[in-house]
Amino acid sequence: MSLSRFYLPAADWQPETLTLGGDEAAHCARVLRRQVGDAVEVFDGEGRVAQAEITAVSKSSVALRITSEKRHDPLPFRIHLLPAMIKAEPFEWLLEKAVELGATSIQPILTERCIVHLAGEHLEKKMLKWQRHMIESAKQCHTPFITRLEKPRPFAQVIAGLPANSLKILPALSEHSRTLHGIAAGHQEACIAIGPEGDFTAAEEALAQQQGFIPVTLGPLILRAETAAISSLAVLGHEFSGG
C-alpha cells in the first residue's frame, strides 16, 4: 500500500525535520486523520522525495521526521506548453494532465480569439487555484516534479522570447503540416503552441512560422484545444524518449 503523499516547497525543507502547514496540514490531520507515528511521503516538486514519520499534530501544522530521502533526476528533455486561455474546466483539466505527462512549464498565451481574460486580483486567485490543481495531480500520479506555471501573456510577446535553439511546434490543419514522427531528432527542448476555441488567426499562424514554428498534424480529426495540448505532449514525449 502506497503512503499518503504531501507537498512541501523546496524553500521550506530542513535537513532532518519538516513541517506541513496550510492545506497540506489540514489534509493530513483532518481529512486523512493521520496521527503521530504514521509514515507518510513528502515531495518538493523539484525531484526530492522523502519518507517521514509524523512526530506531532496540531490544528495548523504537522511535524515530521525524515527517515529516508531520494533525489530524482529530471527528464532528459524539456517540453514547454503554450496553451491559449480557454474556459475554466477544460483549462484546469489541461493543467492536471500536463503535470502527469511531464511538461516542464506552462505559459498560457492570450490570442485574438481568446474568450477568457483575467487580470488583477481575479488572476491571482486563479493562479493559486491552478497551482493547487497541479499539486494535487502530482500527488495522485506520484511524479516527483510539478510543472512550472507562468502568468498569461500576449502570444506575440511570448514567442518572441523563446530559446532560439528549441524545437517549436504549432499543431495545425494546414496542408503543409508534417507529422510529429521523428520531429524531435537532434533536440532536447521543445515549445508547443496551442490555439484557443476557434484556433489561431491566419496572421498569428504566419507570425508563429516567422518565429520558427513548424506546423504539425495531429491526425485528420479536429480536436478541442485541451485535447490537442495533451495529445501533443504525449506524442512528443514519446518521440523524445526514443519512440
C-alpha positions, 0 to 999 in steps of 0.5 A: 500500500502506497503512503499518503503523499504531501507537498512541501516547497523546496524553500521550506525543507530542513535537513532532518525535520519538516513541517506541513502547514496550510492545506497540506496540514489540514489534509493530513490531520483532518481529512486523512486523520493521520496521527503521530507515528504514521509514515507518510511521503513528502515531495518538493516538486523539484525531484526530492522525495522523502519518507517521514514519520509524523512526530506531532499534530496540531490544528495548523501544522504537522511535524515530521521526521525524515527517515529516508530521502531520494533525489530524482533526476529530471527528464532528459528533455524539456517540453514547454506548453503554450496553451491559449486561455480557454474556459475554466474546466477544460483549462484546469483539466489541461493543467492536471494532465500536463503535470502527469505527462511531464511538461516542464512549464506552462505559459498560457498565451492570450490570442485574438480569439481568446474568450477568457481574460483575467487580470488583477486580483481575479488572476491571482486567485486563479493562479493559486487555484491552478497551482493547487490543481497541479499539486494535487495531480502530482500527488495522485500520479506520484511524479516527483516534479510539478510543472512550472506555471507562468502568468498569461501573456500576449502570444506575440510577446511570448514567442518572441522570447523563446530559446532560439535553439528549441524545437517549436511546434504549432499543431495545425490543419494546414496542408503543409503540416508534417507529422510529429514522427521523428520531429524531435531528432537532434533536440532536447527542448521543445515549445508547443503552441496551442490555439484557443476555441476557434484556433489561431488567426491566419496572421498569428499562424504566419507570425508563429512560422516567422518565429520558427514554428513548424506546423504539425498534424495531429491526425485528420480529426479536429480536436478541442484545444485541451485535447490537442495540448495533451495529445501533443505532449504525449506524442512528443514525449514519446518521440523524445524518449526514443519512440 
